Amino acid sequence: MLLPKHSASGTTIFTVMSALAQKHSAINLSQGFPDFPIDEALGTLVYEAMRIGFNQYAPMAGLPALREAIATDFAQRYGLNIDPELDITITPGATYAIYTAFATILQPGDEVIVLEPAYDSYIPNIEMCGAKAVPVKLVAPSFAPDWDAIQAAITARTRAIIVNTPHNPTGAVWSREDWDSLARVLDGTGIYVLSDEVYEQLSYDGVPHFPVMQHEALRTRAFALYSFGKVFHNTGWKIGYCIAPAALTLAFRRIHQFLAFSVNTPMQHGIAAYIGMPDRS
């Protein structure tokens, strides 16, 4: 008999609700995917990459052209200096990147603080690594962090905290002050930060997104996790990436190389070219 490796039971809620939406011809709000087509230019770029012959394995860390495009994009949008060779790894989706980051740092018996409500993969990912999730509720109706509760949840076993901004499912966005508060709470500890930022370009009402990598005190201990699927409306492509300091990236890749090794080559070529287009939609 196989013992379960996590406490989640049955099929994920996303599968259940998507099936119900399809059955009743309802609008599906259960999963974070857009219901409009990708830019035709992006599809054309991927087709051209396949036609030319970019159909074999990509480098383990990701296509250099794509990592360079990401670094340039972050420099332009956030003023960040990201090393494309040492700090960026392309992954088969952001959920994979989250799991791999946990697998990189967790040992059996470790604890991870999870701010709830939360994406339903976090806790199973933590438990599959032999660690324990420690839920801390966000404060409704703003769903702001409760810093006293977070501080109280930290123990000698706390290895990491996972943050999600813009937040799924509430839409709350962390401010610079939130990152400052987290830095104060973590000061003097060895706790890592996993920052799930897959909705980073879907922030509205003039509310800016502040990536963890902009915070000098936190970026040295952080894994920042992203998805092209949310931004370019192509969730079925399952391509994301992890940005982390060189030492953490090296450890991350030691896990990644034995899980997926590499990611869809023609789509990496297409996205790399698309990111650099000045008039992309």
C-alpha positions in Angstrom: 0.0 0.0 0.0 1.3 3.4 -1.0 1.3 6.0 1.8 0.1 9.5 0.8 2.9 12.1 0.6 0.6 15.1 1.4 -2.6 15.8 3.2 -4.7 17.1 0.3 -7.5 14.7 -0.6 -9.2 13.9 -3.9 -8.9 15.9 -7.1 -7.8 19.5 -7.0 -10.6 22.1 -6.7 -9.5 23.5 -10.1 -10.3 20.3 -11.9 -13.6 19.9 -10.0 -14.8 23.5 -10.7 -13.6 23.6 -14.3 -15.6 20.4 -15.0 -18.7 21.9 -13.3 -18.3 25.1 -15.4 -18.1 23.1 -18.6 -21.1 20.9 -17.6 -23.3 23.9 -16.9 -21.9 26.2 -19.7 -20.9 28.7 -16.9 -18.2 31.3 -16.9 -15.2 29.6 -15.3 -13.7 31.7 -12.6 -11.9 28.8 -10.9 -8.6 28.9 -12.7 -6.3 31.8 -13.5 -6.4 31.6 -17.3 -7.6 34.3 -19.8 -10.3 33.4 -22.2 -9.0 35.4 -25.2 -6.4 34.4 -27.7 -2.7 35.0 -27.7 -1.2 37.7 -29.8 -1.0 36.3 -33.4 2.6 37.6 -33.6 3.7 35.3 -30.7 2.1 32.3 -32.3 3.9 33.1 -35.6 7.3 33.4 -33.8 6.8 29.9 -32.2 5.8 28.5 -35.6 8.8 30.0 -37.3 11.1 28.5 -34.6 9.7 25.1 -35.2 9.9 25.5 -39.0 13.5 26.6 -38.9 14.3 23.5 -36.8 14.6 24.6 -33.1 13.0 21.3 -32.0 15.6 19.6 -29.8 16.5 20.0 -26.2 17.2 23.5 -24.9 20.0 24.1 -22.4 19.1 22.9 -18.9 19.0 26.4 -17.5 16.9 27.7 -20.4 17.6 29.3 -23.7 20.2 32.0 -23.3 18.3 34.4 -25.6 15.2 34.0 -23.3 17.1 34.5 -20.1 18.7 37.6 -21.6 15.3 38.9 -22.7 14.0 38.5 -19.2 17.0 40.3 -17.7 16.5 43.2 -20.1 12.8 43.3 -19.4 13.4 43.5 -15.6 16.0 46.2 -16.0 13.5 48.3 -18.1 10.4 47.7 -15.9 11.9 47.5 -12.4 15.5 48.9 -12.7 16.9 45.6 -11.6 20.3 44.2 -12.5 19.6 40.4 -13.0 22.4 38.2 -14.3 20.8 36.1 -17.1 23.5 33.4 -16.8 23.6 33.0 -13.0 20.3 34.2 -11.7 17.5 33.0 -14.1 16.3 29.5 -14.7 13.5 28.7 -17.2 11.0 26.1 -15.9 7.9 24.2 -17.2 5.5 26.5 -15.4 5.5 28.5 -12.2 4.0 25.7 -10.1 6.9 23.5 -11.0 9.3 26.4 -10.0 7.5 26.7 -6.6 7.9 23.0 -5.9 11.5 23.0 -7.1 12.3 25.9 -4.9 10.8 24.1 -1.9 12.7 20.9 -2.8 15.9 23.0 -2.9 15.7 24.3 0.6 13.5 21.9 2.7 14.5 19.0 4.8 12.1 16.7 6.8 10.9 18.4 9.9 11.3 21.9 8.5 8.4 24.4 8.7 7.1 26.9 6.1 4.7 29.8 6.9 1.9 29.9 4.4 -0.3 33.0 4.2 -4.0 32.0 3.7 -6.1 31.9 1.6 -3.5 30.5 -0.7 -2.9 28.7 -4.0 -3.8 25.1 -3.3 -0.4 23.6 -4.5 1.6 25.3 -1.7 0.8 23.0 1.2 1.0 19.7 -0.8 4.4 20.9 -2.2 5.7 21.6 1.3 4.5 18.2 2.6 5.9 16.2 -0.3 9.3 17.6 0.8 8.7 16.2 4.3 8.1 19.6 5.8 5.2 21.1 7.7 3.0 24.0 6.5 2.2 26.6 9.2 -0.9 28.6 8.0 -1.3 32.2 9.0 -4.5 34.0 8.0 -4.4 37.2 6.1 -6.6 40.0 7.6 -9.9 40.5 5.8 -11.2 42.6 4.1 -7.9 44.0 2.9 -6.1 40.6 3.2 -3.1 42.4 4.6 -0.4 40.4 6.4 -0.8 40.1 10.2 2.8 40.8 11.2 2.3 39.9 14.9 0.8 36.5 13.8 3.6 35.9 11.4 6.2 36.7 14.1 4.5 34.3 16.5 4.5 31.5 13.9 8.3 31.5 13.6 10.0 28.7 15.4 13.5 27.2 15.4 12.2 24.9 12.6 11.0 27.7 10.3 12.8 27.4 7.0 10.8 29.6 4.7 7.8 31.8 4.1 5.8 31.9 0.8 4.4 35.2 -0.3 2.0 35.8 -3.2 1.6 39.2 -4.8 -0.6 40.2 -6.6 -2.5 37.7 -4.5 -4.5 34.8 -5.7 -7.4 34.7 -5.0 -8.0 38.1 -3.3 -6.1 40.5 -5.6 -4.3 42.2 -2.7 -0.9 43.7 -3.7 2.1 44.1 -1.4 3.5 47.6 -0.9 7.1 48.5 -0.2 6.1 48.9 3.4 4.9 45.2 3.5 8.3 44.1 2.2 10.0 46.3 4.8 7.9 44.7 7.5 8.8 41.2 6.3 12.5 42.2 6.3 12.2 43.3 9.9 10.5 40.1 10.9 13.1 37.9 9.2 16.1 40.0 10.3 18.6 37.8 12.1 17.1 34.6 10.9 18.0 32.1 8.1 14.5 32.0 6.7 14.1 32.0 2.9 11.4 33.8 1.0 9.5 32.3 -1.9 7.7 35.1 -3.8 5.0 33.9 -6.1 4.6 36.8 -8.6 2.9 35.1 -11.5 0.3 38.0 -11.7 3.0 40.7 -11.6 1.8 42.4 -14.8 -1.9 42.1 -13.9 -2.1 44.9 -11.4 -4.8 47.6 -11.8 -6.2 50.8 -10.5 -2.7 52.4 -10.6 -1.4 50.0 -7.9 2.2 49.2 -8.6 3.8 45.8 -8.2 7.0 45.7 -6.2 9.0 42.5 -6.8 10.9 41.0 -3.9 14.1 41.4 -5.9 13.8 45.2 -5.5 14.3 44.8 -1.7 18.0 44.8 -0.9 17.6 43.0 2.4 15.4 40.3 1.0 16.8 39.5 -2.4 19.8 37.6 -1.1 17.4 35.0 0.5 14.6 35.0 -2.1 13.3 32.8 -4.9 11.1 34.9 -7.2 8.7 32.8 -9.3 7.0 33.8 -12.5 4.8 32.5 -15.3 4.5 33.6 -19.0 1.1 32.0 -19.1 -0.7 34.7 -17.1 1.0 37.6 -19.0 0.8 36.3 -22.6 -2.5 34.4 -22.2 -0.9 31.0 -22.9 -1.3 29.0 -19.7 -1.3 25.8 -21.7 2.3 26.3 -22.7 3.4 25.8 -19.1 6.5 28.0 -19.2 7.7 30.0 -16.2 11.0 31.0 -14.6 12.8 31.4 -11.3 15.0 34.4 -10.4 17.3 33.9 -7.4 20.8 34.9 -6.4 23.5 32.9 -8.0 24.1 30.5 -5.0 20.4 29.7 -4.7 20.0 29.4 -8.4 22.9 26.8 -8.5 21.1 24.8 -5.8 17.8 25.1 -7.6 19.3 23.8 -10.9 20.8 20.8 -9.1 17.2 19.8 -8.4 15.7 21.0 -11.8 18.2 19.1 -13.9 16.9 15.7 -12.5 13.2 16.7 -12.7 12.5 18.2 -16.1 16.0 19.1 -17.3 14.8 21.4 -20.0 11.7 23.3 -21.3 9.9 23.4 -24.7 12.5 24.8 -27.1 10.5 26.4 -29.9 8.3 28.2 -27.4 11.3 29.6 -25.6 12.6 30.9 -28.9 9.2 32.5 -29.7 8.8 34.1 -26.3 12.4 35.4 -26.3 11.8 37.2 -29.7 8.3 38.4 -28.5 9.6 40.0 -25.3 11.9 42.2 -27.4 9.2 43.4 -29.7 8.5 47.1 -29.0 4.9 47.0 -30.2 3.8 43.7 -28.7 0.3 43.6 -27.1 
